């Protein structure tokens, strides 16, 4: 997540607050029906738009 020349980065694992905030912003900006799917390579539940 970032703006101008500054970014905030961190772990994308479930339960991490900044990641959940980022997902809410994506939902609002895209007005999408995104959902989570398990990535077979990483095993992470990734947000799919």
C-alpha positions as CSV (number, residue, x, y, z in Angstrom):
1,X,0.0,0.0,0.0
2,X,1.4,3.4,-0.8
3,X,1.1,6.9,-2.0
4,X,3.6,9.1,-3.7
5,X,7.1,7.9,-2.8
6,X,6.2,6.1,0.4
7,X,4.9,2.6,0.9
8,X,3.8,0.4,3.7
9,X,4.7,-3.3,3.2
10,X,4.3,-6.3,5.3
11,X,3.1,-9.9,5.6
12,X,0.1,-10.9,3.5
13,X,-1.0,-13.7,5.8
14,X,-4.5,-13.9,7.2
15,X,-5.0,-11.8,10.3
16,X,-2.7,-9.0,9.4
17,X,-4.5,-5.7,9.7
18,X,-2.9,-3.7,6.9
19,X,-3.7,-6.5,4.4
20,X,-7.4,-6.5,5.4
21,X,-7.6,-2.7,5.0
22,X,-6.0,-3.0,1.6
23,X,-8.6,-5.6,0.5
24,X,-11.5,-3.3,1.7
25,X,-10.0,-0.4,-0.4
26,X,-9.8,-2.7,-3.4
27,X,-13.4,-3.8,-3.0
28,X,-14.6,-0.2,-2.7
29,X,-12.5,1.2,-5.6
30,X,-13.3,-1.7,-8.0
31,X,-16.9,-2.2,-6.9
32,X,-16.1,-5.8,-7.5
33,X,-17.3,-9.2,-6.4
34,X,-13.8,-10.4,-5.6
35,X,-13.3,-13.7,-3.8
36,X,-10.5,-15.7,-2.2
37,X,-9.1,-18.7,-4.0
38,X,-6.3,-21.0,-2.7
39,X,-3.2,-20.7,-4.9
40,X,-1.9,-24.2,-5.6
41,X,1.7,-23.1,-5.6
42,X,1.9,-21.0,-2.4
43,X,-1.1,-22.4,-0.5
44,X,-2.2,-18.8,0.3
45,X,-5.8,-17.7,0.0
46,X,-5.4,-14.9,-2.6
47,X,-7.9,-12.3,-3.5
48,X,-9.1,-12.7,-7.0
49,X,-10.8,-9.9,-8.8
